[in-house]
């Protein structure tokens, strides 16, 4: 049973590393226009969904 657990952990780490590289690579290739649009969308989301304490 220990061998199976080790294999699952190793595969999970490999998958996590690959996902990280895909995300980082996707962000590196964005144009300035895409970055600005994403920033505007994030600000709109935060304004609409975050409540401030008074």
Secondary structure, DSSP 8 states (H G I E B T S, - for coil): -HHHHHHHHHHHHHHHHHHHHHHHHHHHT--HHHHHHHHHHHHHHHHHH-----
